[in-house]
Amino acid sequence: MKPAKFNYLRPTTLEEAIQLLEEYGEDAKIISGGQSLIPVLNMRLSTPKYLIDVSRIKDLNYIKKDGPFLAIGALTRHYEVEESELVSKYCPLLSEGMKNVGHPQIRSRGTIGGSIAHADPSAELPCIISALRGEVVIIGPDGERTVPTEEFFLTYLLTSLEPTELVKEIRFPIINENDGSAFVEITRRHGDFALVEVAAVVGLDEDGHFSSVRLAVGGVGPTPVVLEEIEDFLNGKEPKEVVITEAVSSMENYLDPESDLHSSREYRIHLASVLTKKALLTAINRVPKGMVR
């Protein structure tokens, strides 16, 4: 399979890329690592007249601590995030999740911004940043704007990006060093998109009760689902397995996945319940001196 004909453009600065987007708008597509877009082009699900390759814009490749956030440039490749000591220190959930992204060959080419902009609800990064309540920095002809993830992801493969805009930076909230986190997923084969995935972060107070809980599940709808009801239920309670079992027992009230060739609706809900419990128990045991009692 081959893509439809297109004009190939390769800006070397962010300003030049924005000018090209402003000029060509809906007729253009941004490409960076190409791990998501190339298959779409080959299947002719998208037929842009112009392909704007931003991979040589060096200003968009970085990982840095910025106040309460870990700021990652859109063109930072997956393997760079996976191997980053900063990420391991300040956002271990992201480090753990990156190991599940495709295969090493994909992680060596794919970019963080590309994965976020592609917005596949079964991909690891959208689920992780949704659980953390992160932000996406977008830039276009009218300047920058920062969008929370609940406003960025709209539906399957669709975000709030305008045709003249591109992702500049992804901002992951730093995880408290006294919190525990876990990322778990079920795939048909290692490297496949997840049937269901769960990202969890928990904190315990001095009495050993839940002081904070952040949960998101992917693969169960058009966007990652933040499990606010379960978070609220758990806050203030003891981190006992029986409490967690009760919390996840009504998962069908929070999720409404569709059946497809890979899984039925009922099976996805069951997986979400099992994996949420597993993620929570794992995260609890990663809290310093924390454990299910």
ABEGO torsion letter per residue (X at the ends): XBBBBBBBBBBABAAAAAAAAAAAEAABBBBBAGAAAAAAAAAGABBBABBBBAAABAAABBBBBBEABBBBBAABBAAAAAABAAAAAABAAAAAAAAABEBAAAAAABBAAAAAAAGBAABAAAAAAAAAGBBBBBBBAAEBBBBBAAAABABBGBBABBAABBBABBBBBBBBAABBBBBBBBBABBGBBBABBBBBBBBBBAAGBBABBBBBBBGAEABBBBBAAAAAAABGBBBBAAAAAAAAAAAAAABBBBBBAABBAAAAAAAAAAAAAAAAAAAAAABBGBBBX
